[in-house]
């Protein structure tokens, strides 16, 4: 009998080398396949935004088109008195439409009530108040997520002039009004418990320090209801 050899048989050695070579060939191909799959999925990820278009029955509102926001149920409540207006109207110009964020510019604001001169009634002993909207021109934003924001220049302000109290003034400010809306359907905004603070240097000592504003807003353009549509 010959001596047992410690070396593997020649056939086994060759088959082992071939298996390793086949593994090397499969490795890069597998890597390339995975990379191609990842590249194909990324552009269609669920996090991508969708274009929001504001339109009427006549079609999409073009840049520069006027829109109006109107509220008939606004609540402006302070710790000591409340405001009662019949109609609040905000005018704006739509500057960008059909994007993830549609933009506009606030151009006017009016609070109207049933008191003489269109003043609004208050539950304060100070009597009715004429209200002036400040911070115009402001910025208006609608997003594809159904969120809206209204900002003034530096701040959005409401100046109350109490006509029966010698023109006594209370001046309130807020950084921005925030609201929500349905991004697919008639454009109706809801703003809830938006906190205004008093500008002490521009208000009489009897003015409350804060107030909360809540309101529902309808939106129209050229007398037609504005609808939101996600593309």
N, CA, C and O of each residue as an XYZ file, in Angstrom:
924
protein
N       0.843     -1.207      0.000
C       0.000      0.000      0.000
C       0.868      1.243      0.000
O       1.889      1.314      0.684
N       0.423      2.253     -0.809
C       1.176      3.508     -0.791
C       0.793      4.364      0.396
O      -0.186      4.096      1.092
N       1.559      5.362      0.602
C       1.274      6.276      1.714
C       0.082      7.170      1.382
O      -0.040      7.665      0.262
N      -0.809      7.374      2.381
C      -1.952      8.281      2.112
C      -1.449      9.703      1.915
O      -0.602     10.198      2.658
N      -1.990     10.327      0.912
C      -1.551     11.706      0.590
C      -2.386     12.708      1.373
O      -3.590     12.511      1.541
N      -1.751     13.807      1.866
C      -2.473     14.891      2.579
C      -3.089     15.894      1.616
O      -3.852     16.763      2.037
N      -2.767     15.786      0.312
C      -3.305     16.729     -0.663
C      -4.683     16.293     -1.128
O      -4.959     15.094     -1.183
N      -5.583     17.265     -1.475
C      -6.880     16.884     -2.041
C      -6.683     16.339     -3.419
O      -5.711     16.661     -4.103
N      -7.623     15.501     -3.830
C      -7.540     14.982     -5.166
C      -7.616     16.104     -6.182
O      -8.201     17.154     -5.918
N      -7.025     15.880     -7.343
C      -6.929     16.912     -8.370
C      -8.303     17.379     -8.820
O      -8.511     18.578     -9.006
N      -9.254     16.454     -9.000
C     -10.594     16.816     -9.467
C     -11.320     17.701     -8.473
O     -12.005     18.650     -8.855
N     -11.167     17.381     -7.184
C     -11.812     18.188     -6.139
C     -11.242     19.588     -6.128
O     -11.982     20.559     -5.967
N      -9.946     19.707     -6.294
C      -9.287     21.011     -6.303
C      -9.802     21.876     -7.444
O     -10.050     23.064     -7.238
N      -9.967     21.331     -8.619
C     -10.429     22.096     -9.792
C     -11.877     22.526     -9.606
O     -12.235     23.656     -9.936
N     -12.718     21.628     -9.075
C     -14.118     21.994     -8.873
C     -14.259     23.133     -7.858
O     -15.136     23.985     -8.000
N     -13.410     23.149     -6.850
C     -13.451     24.238     -5.854
C     -13.119     25.581     -6.490
O     -13.770     26.584     -6.198
N     -12.108     25.605     -7.360
C     -11.732     26.856     -8.031
C     -12.854     27.357     -8.929
O     -13.130     28.556     -8.967
N     -13.502     26.449     -9.651
C     -14.608     26.844    -10.527
C     -15.769     27.433     -9.725
O     -16.393     28.400    -10.163
N     -16.060     26.865     -8.568
C     -17.156     27.379     -7.729
C     -16.863     28.793     -7.264
O     -17.746     29.651     -7.245
N     -15.575     29.033     -6.879
C     -15.213     30.385     -6.437
C     -15.345     31.391     -7.560
O     -15.792     32.517     -7.340
N     -14.952     30.988     -8.782
C     -15.056     31.893     -9.937
C     -16.518     32.218    -10.238
O     -16.868     33.360    -10.536
N     -17.366     31.186    -10.154
C     -18.781     31.433    -10.404
C     -19.357     32.390     -9.357
O     -20.209     33.216     -9.686
N     -18.913     32.294     -8.119
C     -19.371     33.196     -7.063
C     -18.960     34.624     -7.334
O     -19.739     35.546     -7.090
N     -17.736     34.834     -7.840
C     -17.269     36.177     -8.150
C     -18.078     36.787     -9.274
O     -18.355     37.986     -9.270
N     -18.463     35.949    -10.255
C     -19.240     36.475    -11.369
C     -20.638     36.899    -10.921
O     -21.171     37.913    -11.370
N     -21.221     36.092    -10.017
C     -22.574     36.414     -9.563
C     -22.597     37.648     -8.676
O     -23.581     38.388     -8.701
N     -21.551     37.902     -7.889
C     -21.529     39.018     -6.937
C     -21.764     40.362     -7.598
O     -22.717     41.050     -7.234
N     -20.923     40.777     -8.574
C     -21.132     42.076     -9.218
C     -22.488     42.184     -9.891
O     -23.130     43.233     -9.848
N     -22.942     41.047    -10.539
C     -24.231     41.090    -11.206
C     -25.354     41.332    -10.208
O     -26.298     42.067    -10.497
N     -25.253     40.705     -9.017
C     -26.250     40.901     -7.981
C     -26.250     42.337     -7.501
O     -27.316     42.916     -7.294
N     -25.071     42.926     -7.320
C     -24.952     44.315     -6.869
C     -25.587     45.263     -7.883
O     -26.317     46.184     -7.518
N     -25.294     45.020     -9.183
C     -25.836     45.882    -10.229
C     -27.356     45.775    -10.262
O     -28.049     46.777    -10.435
N     -27.879     44.539    -10.093
C     -29.326     44.345    -10.118
C     -30.010     45.115     -9.003
O     -31.038     45.754     -9.223
N     -29.433     45.053     -7.791
C     -30.004     45.765     -6.651
C     -29.973     47.267     -6.890
O     -30.944     47.965     -6.600
N     -28.857     47.768     -7.421
C     -28.724     49.203     -7.663
C     -29.746     49.681     -8.676
O     -30.326     50.755     -8.519
N     -29.973     48.876     -9.733
C     -30.957     49.250    -10.752
C     -32.352     49.299    -10.148
O     -33.130     50.202    -10.456
N     -32.675     48.335     -9.289
C     -33.987     48.322     -8.643
C     -34.201     49.546     -7.763
O     -35.268     50.158     -7.784
N     -33.177     49.899     -6.987
C     -33.282     51.074     -6.111
C     -33.472     52.325     -6.946
O     -34.300     53.174     -6.614
N     -32.716     52.446     -8.021
C     -32.829     53.619     -8.873
C     -34.196     53.724     -9.511
O     -34.696     54.827     -9.730
N     -34.811     52.583     -9.815
C     -36.119     52.608    -10.450
C     -37.210     53.004     -9.467
O     -38.201     53.617     -9.866
N     -37.051     52.667     -8.182
C     -38.088     52.944     -7.193
C     -38.035     54.383     -6.698
O     -39.080     54.984     -6.448
N     -36.831     54.951     -6.551
C     -36.678     56.256     -5.899
C     -37.533     57.357     -6.502
O     -38.203     58.061     -5.747
N     -37.553     57.555     -7.854
C     -38.339     58.666     -8.385
C     -39.817     58.561     -8.086
O     -40.484     59.593     -8.008
N     -40.357     57.389     -7.918
C     -41.782     57.227     -7.684
C     -42.136     57.055     -6.232
O     -43.182     56.484     -5.924
N     -41.298     57.529     -5.322
C     -41.552     57.343     -3.894
C     -42.817     58.057     -3.473
O     -43.214     59.051     -4.082
N     -43.457     57.542     -2.416
C     -44.747     58.078     -1.974
C     -44.620     59.460     -1.373
O     -45.628     60.154     -1.235
N     -43.417     59.890     -1.009
C     -43.243     61.179     -0.353
C     -43.255     62.340     -1.334
O     -43.292     63.499     -0.921
N     -43.224     62.038     -2.648
C     -43.189     63.114     -3.629
C     -44.479     63.916     -3.572
O     -45.557     63.345     -3.408
N     -44.377     65.262     -3.707
C     -45.543     66.122     -3.660
C     -46.352     66.042     -4.944
O     -45.866     65.582     -5.977
N     -47.600     66.499     -4.860
C     -48.479     66.530     -6.030
C     -48.878     67.966     -6.293
O     -49.045     68.752     -5.360
N     -49.029     68.309     -7.561
C     -49.366     69.676     -7.925
C     -50.805     69.994     -7.521
O     -51.726     69.215     -7.766
N     -50.973     71.164     -6.895
C     -52.285     71.643     -6.468
C     -52.729     72.747     -7.415
O     -52.023     73.740     -7.594
N     -53.896     72.576     -8.020
C     -54.423     73.583     -8.938
C     -55.709     74.163     -8.375
O     -56.624     73.423     -8.012
N     -55.779     75.480     -8.302
C     -56.995     76.176     -7.890
C     -57.739     76.586     -9.148
O     -57.162     77.206    -10.042
N     -59.020     76.242     -9.220
C     -59.752     76.461    -10.456
C     -61.212     76.785    -10.182
O     -61.719     76.555     -9.085
N     -61.877     77.321    -11.197
C     -63.317     77.536    -11.174
C     -63.909     76.739    -12.332
O     -63.201     75.986    -13.000
N     -65.197     76.905    -12.565
C     -65.828     76.213    -13.682
C     -65.221     76.635    -15.013
O     -65.304     75.905    -16.001
N     -64.607     77.820    -15.033
C     -63.992     78.329    -16.266
C     -62.594     77.772    -16.488
O     -62.005     78.000    -17.545
N     -62.045     77.041    -15.508
C     -60.711     76.471    -15.641
C     -59.766     76.970    -14.561
O     -60.179     77.648    -13.620
N     -58.485     76.622    -14.711
C     -57.473     77.013    -13.727
C     -57.337     78.530    -13.678
O     -57.394     79.207    -14.704
N     -57.157     79.051    -12.467
C     -56.973     80.500    -12.288
C     -55.555     80.861    -12.713
O     -54.587     80.281    -12.220
N     -55.438     81.792    -13.603
C     -54.125     82.177    -14.106
C     -53.394     83.081    -13.107
O     -54.004     83.692    -12.229
N     -52.081     83.143    -13.267
C     -51.291     84.040    -12.432
C     -51.786     85.468    -12.549
O     -52.000     85.970    -13.653
N     -51.965     86.120    -11.416
C     -52.511     87.474    -11.414
C     -54.011     87.502    -11.220
O     -54.603     88.573    -11.086
N     -54.642     86.310    -11.202
C     -56.087     86.253    -11.008
C     -56.477     86.599     -9.585
O     -55.782     86.241     -8.634
N     -57.592     87.296     -9.444
C     -58.056     87.731     -8.125
C     -58.890     86.645     -7.459
O     -59.687     85.977     -8.119
N     -58.710     86.468     -6.163
C     -59.550     85.573     -5.368
C     -60.024     86.327     -4.130
O     -59.371     87.262     -3.666
N     -61.167     85.903     -3.607
C     -61.736     86.532     -2.425
C     -62.026     85.479     -1.373
O     -62.602     84.432     -1.667
N     -61.620     85.766     -0.143
C     -61.936     84.914      0.999
C     -62.994     85.620      1.831
O     -62.836     86.790      2.177
N     -64.062     84.919      2.150
C     -65.160     85.537      2.895
C     -65.594     84.660      4.054
O     -65.703     83.441      3.921
N     -65.843     85.300      5.201
C     -66.319     84.588      6.381
C     -67.540     85.302      6.948
O     -67.576     86.530      7.032
N     -68.538     84.514      7.336
C     -69.724     85.075      7.977
C     -69.911     84.507      9.389
O     -70.922     84.767     10.043
N     -68.927     83.730      9.848
C     -69.066     83.128     11.188
C     -67.830     83.367     12.050
O     -67.540     82.581     12.952
N     -67.105     84.443     11.779
C     -65.869     84.701     12.511
C     -66.133     84.918     13.995
O     -67.077     85.604     14.387
N     -65.277     84.318     14.802
C     -65.301     84.523     16.252
C     -63.970     85.138     16.663
O     -62.907     84.567     16.420
N     -64.041     86.307     17.289
C     -62.845     86.964     17.819
C     -63.129     87.218     19.296
O     -63.845     88.153     19.655
N     -62.558     86.374     20.135
C     -62.906     86.386     21.558
C     -61.702     86.754     22.411
O     -60.632     86.159     22.281
N     -61.881     87.735     23.282
C     -60.866     88.099     24.264
C     -61.354     87.615     25.634
O     -62.499     87.181     25.760
N     -60.508     87.683     26.647
C     -60.964     87.259     27.983
C     -62.090     88.118     28.552
O     -62.766     87.694     29.489
N     -62.307     89.329     28.000
C     -63.304     90.233     28.599
C     -64.402     90.652     27.645
O     -65.463     91.073     28.106
N     -64.208     90.560     26.342
C     -65.272     90.895     25.401
C     -65.068     90.155     24.067
O     -63.979     89.674     23.754
N     -66.172     90.088     23.295
C     -66.155     89.417     21.998
C     -66.529     90.388     20.885
O     -67.193     91.401     21.109
N     -66.088     90.052     19.695
C     -66.403     90.846     18.510
C     -67.517     90.162     17.729
O     -67.549     88.936     17.622
N     -68.439     90.969     17.181
C     -69.530     90.423     16.378
C     -69.635     91.202     15.074
O     -70.196     92.297     15.030
N     -69.075     90.607     13.996
C     -69.148     91.210     12.662
C     -70.059     90.358     11.784
O     -70.228     89.164     12.032
N     -70.642     90.970     10.765
C     -71.501     90.215      9.860
C     -70.703     89.564      8.732
O     -70.991     88.433      8.339
N     -69.707     90.273      8.214
C     -68.926     89.750      7.085
C     -67.478     90.203      7.192
O     -67.193     91.350      7.534
N     -66.577     89.287      6.896
C     -65.145     89.618      6.793
C     -64.706     89.198      5.404
O     -64.959     88.070      4.983
N     -64.055     90.093      4.697
C     -63.598     89.809      3.340
C     -62.111     90.117      3.208
O     -61.639     91.178      3.614
N     -61.389     89.167      2.632
C     -59.975     89.355      2.331
C     -59.785     89.183      0.829
O     -60.213     88.185      0.249
N     -59.146     90.156      0.211
C     -58.869     90.069     -1.218
C     -57.422     89.678     -1.451
O     -56.529     90.109     -0.722
N     -57.191     88.859     -2.468
C     -55.837     88.395     -2.766
C     -55.658     88.222     -4.264
O     -56.625     88.136     -5.020
N     -54.411     88.172     -4.668
C     -54.046     87.925     -6.059
C     -53.220     86.658     -6.116
O     -52.195     86.556     -5.442
N     -53.649     85.695     -6.908
C     -52.931     84.424     -7.022
C     -51.749     84.620     -7.964
O     -51.928     84.966     -9.131
N     -50.552     84.398     -7.458
C     -49.343     84.623     -8.264
C     -48.761     83.342     -8.844
O     -48.180     83.365     -9.929
N     -48.910     82.212     -8.130
C     -48.408     80.919     -8.599
C     -49.489     79.868     -8.377
O     -50.005     79.720     -7.270
N     -49.825     79.141     -9.439
C     -50.868     78.126     -9.359
C     -50.390     76.865    -10.076
O     -49.608     76.939    -11.024
N     -50.868     75.698     -9.613
C     -50.491     74.448    -10.240
C     -49.160     73.907     -9.769
O     -48.435     73.274    -10.538
N     -48.826     74.155     -8.491
C     -47.557     73.686     -7.930
C     -47.828     72.990     -6.601
O     -48.969     72.940     -6.141
N     -46.769     72.449     -5.984
C     -46.921     71.835     -4.665
C     -47.357     72.892     -3.649
O     -48.102     72.602     -2.712
N     -46.876     74.128     -3.853
C     -47.312     75.269     -3.052
C     -47.811     76.356     -3.997
O     -47.048     76.880     -4.808
N     -49.085     76.691     -3.890
C     -49.644     77.792     -4.653
C     -49.544     79.058     -3.809
O     -49.836     79.047     -2.613
N     -49.131     80.138     -4.442
C     -48.855     81.372     -3.713
C     -49.769     82.506     -4.162
O     -50.194     82.567     -5.315
N     -50.058     83.392     -3.230
C     -50.849     84.572     -3.527
C     -50.402     85.734     -2.662
O     -49.610     85.571     -1.734
N     -50.919     86.901     -2.977
C     -50.582     88.105     -2.220
C     -51.860     88.747     -1.706
O     -52.774     89.048     -2.474
N     -51.909     88.953     -0.391
C     -53.057     89.621      0.217
C     -53.062     91.087     -0.211
O     -52.066     91.793     -0.049
N     -54.189     91.535     -0.758
C     -54.265     92.905     -1.277
C     -55.241     93.792     -0.507
O     -55.142     95.017     -0.580
N     -56.180     93.196      0.228
C     -57.143     94.017      0.961
C     -57.782     93.201      2.078
O     -57.737     91.971      2.073
N     -58.379     93.909      3.034
C     -59.077     93.253      4.128
C     -60.130     94.175      4.703
O     -59.875     95.363      4.900
N     -61.317     93.643      4.976
C     -62.397     94.470      5.503
C     -63.258     93.673      6.473
O     -63.662     92.545      6.188
N     -63.534     94.288      7.641
C     -64.457     93.742      8.627
C     -65.703     94.625      8.598
O     -65.611     95.836      8.803
N     -66.868     94.022      8.344
C     -68.099     94.806      8.233
C     -69.143     94.310      9.221
O     -69.330     93.109      9.416
N     -69.815     95.273      9.837
C     -70.863     94.955     10.797
C     -72.103     95.789     10.546
O     -72.153     96.575      9.599
N     -73.103     95.618     11.395
C     -74.368     96.311     11.228
C     -74.477     97.617     11.980
O     -75.551     98.218     12.018
N     -73.387     98.073     12.582
C     -73.402     99.345     13.319
C     -73.157    100.516     12.359
O     -72.691    100.307     11.239
N     -73.464    101.731     12.783
C     -73.261    102.903     11.916
C     -71.853    102.940     11.323
O     -70.866    102.702     12.019
N     -71.778    103.239     10.043
C     -70.491    103.302      9.362
C     -69.907    101.933      9.058
O     -68.749    101.827      8.655
N     -70.710    100.873      9.250
C     -70.217     99.518      8.993
C     -69.374     98.956     10.119
O     -68.716     97.929      9.953
N     -69.387     99.631     11.278
C     -68.613     99.135     12.424
C     -69.207     97.825     12.940
O     -70.373     97.511     12.700
N     -68.375     97.079     13.649
C     -68.804     95.790     14.208
C     -69.190     95.959     15.675
O     -68.576     96.728     16.414
N     -70.201     95.235     16.068
C     -70.629     95.263     17.456
C     -69.641     94.500     18.315
O     -69.064     93.510     17.865
N     -69.436     94.949     19.559
C     -68.655     94.201     20.541
C     -69.491     94.071     21.811
O     -70.450     94.814     22.020
N     -69.113     93.123     22.646
C     -69.805     92.971     23.927
C     -69.139     93.825     25.006
O     -69.453     93.687     26.188
N     -68.231     94.696     24.605
C     -67.531     95.579     25.536
C     -68.352     96.824     25.827
O     -69.139     97.269     24.992
N     -68.161     97.385     27.022
C     -68.804     98.653     27.366
C     -68.271     99.786     26.501
O     -68.846    100.874     26.473
N     -67.168     99.531     25.791
C     -66.602    100.547     24.902
C     -67.431    100.742     23.643
O     -67.252    101.727     22.927
N     -68.336     99.814     23.369
C     -69.229     99.958     22.229
C     -68.671     99.359     20.950
O     -67.717     98.582     20.992
N     -69.266     99.718     19.798
C     -68.841     99.156     18.515
C     -67.447     99.625     18.120
O     -66.938    100.632     18.611
N     -66.847     98.850     17.208
C     -65.484     99.173     16.786
C     -65.353     99.070     15.273
O     -65.906     98.170     14.641
N     -64.604    100.017     14.709
C     -64.202     99.933     13.305
C     -62.855     99.213     13.276
O     -61.977     99.514     14.084
N     -62.688     98.277     12.364
C     -61.494     97.434     12.359
C     -60.723     97.629     11.060
O     -61.283     97.586      9.964
N     -59.435     97.841     11.215
C     -58.544     98.019     10.058
C     -57.546     96.876     10.024
O     -56.892     96.576     11.023
N     -57.434     96.238      8.861
C     -56.488     95.137      8.683
C     -55.140     95.712      8.256
O     -55.062     96.461      7.282
N     -54.075     95.362      8.986
C     -52.728     95.831      8.660
C     -51.823     94.687      8.235
O     -52.158     93.513      8.392
N     -50.669     95.054      7.693
C     -49.728     94.048      7.204
C     -49.917     93.739      5.734
O     -49.413     92.733      5.235
N     -50.647     94.608      5.036
C     -50.888     94.437      3.603
C     -49.815     95.189      2.819
O     -49.486     96.314      3.193
N     -49.247     94.614      1.738
C     -49.605     93.326      1.133
C     -49.013     92.159      1.911
O     -47.848     92.189      2.309
N     -49.818     91.145      2.118
C     -49.375     89.961      2.832
C     -49.146     88.799      1.878
O     -49.290     88.945      0.664
N     -48.791     87.653      2.429
C     -48.482     86.461      1.633
C     -49.459     85.346      1.967
O     -49.718     85.060      3.136
N     -50.000     84.718      0.921
C     -50.968     83.645      1.081
C     -50.400     82.374      0.458
O     -49.881     82.402     -0.658
N     -50.500     81.250      1.188
C     -49.928     79.985      0.716
C     -50.970     78.876      0.841
O     -51.620     78.738      1.878
N     -51.126     78.076     -0.237
C     -51.936     76.858     -0.213
C     -51.016     75.699     -0.579
O     -50.294     75.789     -1.571
N     -51.021     74.610      0.192
C     -50.138     73.481     -0.100
C     -50.937     72.250     -0.507
O     -52.141     72.161     -0.264
N     -50.231     71.292     -1.140
C     -50.876     70.061     -1.585
C     -51.323     69.190     -0.415
O     -52.057     68.222     -0.619
N     -50.904     69.506      0.785
C     -51.303     68.749      1.980
C     -52.560     69.317      2.643
O     -52.964     68.865      3.714
N     -53.171     70.310      1.995
C     -54.395     70.877      2.545
C     -54.162     71.853      3.677
O     -54.976     71.966      4.594
N     -53.041     72.560      3.609
C     -52.738     73.561      4.629
C     -52.604     74.936      3.991
O     -52.100     75.074      2.877
N     -53.061     75.944      4.711
C     -52.988     77.309      4.209
C     -52.385     78.217      5.269
O     -52.550     77.992      6.468
N     -51.682     79.249      4.807
C     -51.097     80.233      5.723
C     -51.281     81.629      5.145
O     -51.203     81.835      3.934
N     -51.528     82.578      6.036
C     -51.647     83.983      5.652
C     -50.725     84.793      6.547
O     -50.875     84.805      7.769
N     -49.775     85.466      5.926
C     -48.808     86.276      6.664
C     -48.950     87.739      6.253
O     -49.304     88.048      5.115
N     -48.667     88.630      7.197
C     -48.624     90.043      6.871
C     -47.184     90.482      6.668
O     -46.253     89.693      6.828
N     -47.012     91.743      6.315
C     -45.670     92.308      6.252
C     -45.187     92.455      7.691
O     -45.714     93.277      8.441
N     -44.199     91.673      8.078
C     -43.731     91.541      9.459
C     -44.793     90.837     10.313
O     -44.546     89.743     10.820
N     -45.967     91.450     10.476
C     -47.051     90.846     11.248
C     -48.383     91.173     10.568
O     -48.515     92.175      9.865
N     -49.356     90.307     10.798
C     -50.727     90.604     10.400
C     -51.384     91.270     11.600
O     -51.351     90.722     12.702
N     -51.980     92.444     11.405
C     -52.517     93.200     12.536
C     -53.990     93.549     12.335
O     -54.475     93.673     11.210
N     -54.680     93.700     13.457
C     -56.067     94.162     13.476
C     -56.151     95.333     14.449
O     -55.905     95.181     15.646
N     -56.499     96.496     13.923
C     -56.617     97.707     14.740
C     -58.093     97.977     15.017
O     -58.878     98.197     14.094
N     -58.464     97.958     16.303
C     -59.836     98.243     16.728
C     -59.912     99.708     17.169
O     -59.170    100.135     18.054
N     -60.792    100.456     16.559
C     -61.040    101.853     16.975
C     -62.461    101.921     17.533
O     -63.433    101.756     16.796
N     -62.572    102.163     18.828
C     -63.880    102.196     19.492
C     -64.484    103.588     19.324
O     -64.048    104.557     19.945
N     -65.500    103.656     18.468
C     -66.057    104.954     18.064
C     -66.746    105.680     19.212
O     -66.716    106.908     19.284
N     -67.370    104.913     20.116
C     -68.090    105.564     21.211
C     -67.221    105.871     22.403
O     -67.720    106.344     23.424
N     -65.924    105.614     22.300
C     -65.010    105.856     23.427
C     -63.897    106.809     23.002
O     -62.740    106.665     23.398
N     -64.280    107.779     22.191
C     -63.311    108.799     21.779
C     -62.221    108.254     20.869
O     -61.128    108.818     20.818
N     -62.493    107.167     20.150
C     -61.484    106.606     19.250
C     -60.425    105.784     19.962
O     -59.353    105.548     19.403
N     -60.699    105.343     21.182
C     -59.750    104.491     21.909
C     -59.385    103.286     21.027
O     -60.236    102.710     20.350
N     -58.099    102.926     21.056
C     -57.626    101.885     20.138
C     -57.026    100.684     20.865
O     -56.350    100.815     21.885
N     -57.302     99.505     20.294
C     -56.644     98.257     20.688
C     -56.046     97.650     19.421
O     -56.739     97.481     18.417
N     -54.780     97.329     19.475
C     -54.080     96.817     18.291
C     -53.587     95.402     18.578
O     -52.841     95.178     19.531
N     -54.012     94.447     17.742
C     -53.640     93.035     17.918
C     -52.761     92.577     16.755
O     -52.876     93.079     15.637
N     -51.886     91.620     17.039
C     -50.977     91.118     16.006
C     -50.862     89.600     16.079
O     -51.102     88.987     17.119
N     -50.482     89.000     14.925
C     -50.187     87.580     14.849
C     -49.156     87.387     13.741
O     -49.178     88.105     12.741
N     -48.255     86.422     13.913
C     -47.223     86.180     12.896
C     -47.839     85.657     11.605
O     -47.501     86.118     10.514
N     -48.749     84.690     11.735
C     -49.440     84.149     10.564
C     -50.716     83.449     10.988
O     -50.795     82.874     12.074
N     -51.704     83.505     10.126
C     -52.916     82.727     10.322
C     -52.740     81.389      9.628
O     -52.281     81.337      8.487
N     -53.102     80.302     10.308
C     -52.982     78.970      9.728
C     -54.361     78.348      9.596
O     -55.214     78.492     10.472
N     -54.560     77.656      8.487
C     -55.838     77.011      8.256
C     -55.678     75.695      7.522
O     -54.582     75.340      7.088
N     -56.776     74.978      7.387
C     -56.778     73.713      6.670
C     -57.907     73.730      5.636
O     -58.866     74.493      5.754
N     -57.770     72.870      4.620
C     -58.802     72.772      3.586
C     -58.709     71.409      2.909
O     -57.709     70.702      3.036
N     -59.761     71.059      2.197
C     -59.790     69.822      1.420
C     -59.081     70.079      0.090
O     -59.553     70.901     -0.695
N     -57.959     69.399     -0.190
C     -57.222     69.668     -1.427
C     -57.869     69.084     -2.675
O     -57.327     69.222     -3.772
N     -59.013     68.436     -2.525
C     -59.758     67.908     -3.665
C     -61.235     68.225     -3.479
O     -61.976     67.435     -2.894
N     -61.663     69.387     -3.979
C     -63.057     69.769     -3.834
C     -63.180     71.269     -3.647
O     -62.186     71.986     -3.763
N     -64.389     71.762     -3.356
C     -64.586     73.194     -3.125
C     -63.635     73.707     -2.050
O     -63.469     73.082     -1.003
N     -63.021     74.838     -2.318
C     -61.989     75.367     -1.414
C     -62.635     76.137     -0.268
O     -63.027     77.294     -0.421
N     -62.736     75.481      0.870
C     -63.239     76.125      2.076
C     -62.191     76.017      3.171
O     -61.776     74.913      3.522
N     -61.765     77.135      3.708
C     -60.720     77.152      4.732
C     -61.336     77.151      6.123
O     -62.406     77.718      6.349
N     -60.636     76.501      7.052
C     -61.031     76.525      8.460
C     -59.841     76.992      9.278
O     -58.778     76.373      9.243
N     -60.015     78.082     10.013
C     -58.978     78.569     10.929
C     -59.530     78.454     12.342
O     -60.611     78.962     12.638
N     -58.779     77.781     13.216
C     -59.255     77.509     14.565
C     -58.297     78.049     15.622
O     -57.093     77.797     15.575
N     -58.851     78.793     16.575
C     -58.117     79.253     17.768
C     -56.748     79.845     17.423
O     -55.723     79.440     17.972
N     -56.757     80.807     16.508
C     -55.521     81.505     16.167
C     -55.295     82.640     17.165
O     -56.117     83.547     17.292
N     -54.164     82.571     17.869
C     -53.949     83.474     19.000
C     -53.297     84.791     18.575
O     -52.188     84.810     18.041
N     -54.007     85.883     18.823
C     -53.485     87.238     18.621
C     -53.000     87.791     19.958
O     -53.564     87.492     21.010
N     -51.954     88.596     19.900
C     -51.462     89.281     21.093
C     -51.589     90.790     20.906
O     -51.489     91.306     19.794
N     -51.808     91.472     22.005
C     -51.947     92.926     21.951
C     -50.584     93.588     21.789
O     -49.603     93.178     22.410
N     -50.535     94.618     20.948
C     -49.329     95.442     20.828
C     -49.442     96.527     21.895
O     -50.133     97.529     21.712
N     -48.759     96.310     22.998
C     -48.929     97.195     24.149
C     -48.652     98.650     23.866
O     -49.370     99.523     24.354
N     -47.620     98.929     23.083
C     -47.235    100.318     22.820
C     -48.240    101.046     21.928
O     -48.224    102.274     21.844
N     -49.114    100.284     21.261
C     -50.092    100.897     20.360
C     -51.529    100.653     20.826
O     -52.473    100.778     20.046
N     -51.682    100.307     22.097
C     -53.013     99.995     22.623
C     -53.235    100.698     23.957
O     -52.295    100.961     24.707
N     -54.488    100.993     24.229
C     -54.845    101.616     25.507
C     -54.690    100.613     26.644
O     -54.774     99.408     26.408
N     -54.468    101.077     27.863
C     -54.280    100.177     29.010
C     -55.459     99.242     29.256
O     -55.278     98.158     29.810
N     -56.671     99.645     28.851
C     -57.847     98.802     29.123
C     -57.976     97.645     28.128
O     -58.846     96.789     28.292
N     -57.141     97.608     27.121
C     -57.250     96.564     26.102
C     -56.832     95.204     26.653
O     -55.859     95.122     27.403
N     -57.544     94.139     26.298
C     -57.135     92.798     26.727
C     -55.807     92.429     26.087
O     -55.445     92.957     25.036
N     -55.088     91.526     26.722
C     -53.737     91.188     26.259
C     -53.707     90.205     25.101
O     -52.692     90.088     24.413
N     -54.802     89.500     24.879
C     -54.808     88.508     23.812
C     -56.232     88.252     23.341
O     -57.202     88.683     23.964
N     -56.330     87.527     22.204
C     -57.630     87.148     21.662
C     -57.443     85.930     20.774
O     -56.359     85.702     20.238
N     -58.497     85.156     20.623
C     -58.482     83.987     19.744
C     -59.446     84.183     18.587
O     -60.592     84.592     18.773
N     -58.963     83.885     17.394
C     -59.786     84.009     16.190
C     -60.062     82.634     15.605
O     -59.149     81.829     15.422
N     -61.318     82.378     15.317
C     -61.725     81.163     14.606
C     -62.715     81.575     13.524
O     -63.525     82.479     13.728
N     -62.649     80.906     12.365
C     -63.552     81.269     11.275
C     -63.531     80.211     10.195
O     -62.557     79.477     10.036
N     -64.623     80.148      9.456
C     -64.682     79.356      8.236
C     -64.704     80.322      7.058
O     -65.374     81.353      7.110
N     -63.980     79.995      6.009
C     -63.843     80.902      4.863
C     -64.246     80.207      3.572
O     -63.805     79.091      3.296
N     -65.077     80.864      2.788
C     -65.338     80.406      1.427
C     -64.413     81.188      0.509
O     -64.021     82.313      0.819
N     -64.062     80.578     -0.638
C     -63.119     81.216     -1.568
C     -63.761     81.270     -2.949
O     -64.296     80.274     -3.437
N     -63.702     82.434     -3.567
C     -64.286     82.607     -4.893
C     -63.357     83.416     -5.783
O     -62.417     84.055     -5.311
N     -63.637     83.375     -7.072
C     -62.888     84.168     -8.054
C     -63.859     84.584     -9.147
O     -64.497     83.741     -9.777
N     -63.965     85.877     -9.364
C     -64.896     86.431    -10.357
C     -66.319     85.915    -10.136
O     -67.051     85.645    -11.088
N     -66.689     85.787     -8.878
C     -68.034     85.356     -8.534
C     -68.262     83.859     -8.602
O     -69.369     83.399     -8.322
N     -67.249     83.084     -8.965
C     -67.370     81.632     -9.071
C     -66.658     80.941     -7.906
O     -65.623     81.415     -7.436
N     -67.211     79.832     -7.447
C     -66.588     79.063     -6.368
C     -65.252     78.499     -6.825
O     -65.141     77.947     -7.919
N     -64.243     78.643     -5.981
C     -62.917     78.084     -6.287
C     -62.839     76.661     -5.754
O     -63.244     76.388     -4.624
N     -62.321     75.766     -6.570
C     -62.113     74.386     -6.163
C     -60.638     74.053     -6.210
O     -59.883     74.624     -6.997
N     -60.233     73.124     -5.361
C     -58.849     72.639     -5.335
C     -58.808     71.287     -6.032
O     -59.731     70.482     -5.906
N     -57.726     71.045     -6.770
C     -57.578     69.777     -7.481
C     -56.116     69.342     -7.430
O     -55.215     70.101     -7.786
N     -55.898     68.110     -6.983
C     -54.552     67.546     -6.966
C     -54.296     66.780     -8.253
O     -55.054     65.880     -8.615
N     -53.199     67.152     -8.953
C     -52.878     66.497    -10.208
C     -51.865     65.380    -10.019
O     -51.484     64.721    -10.987
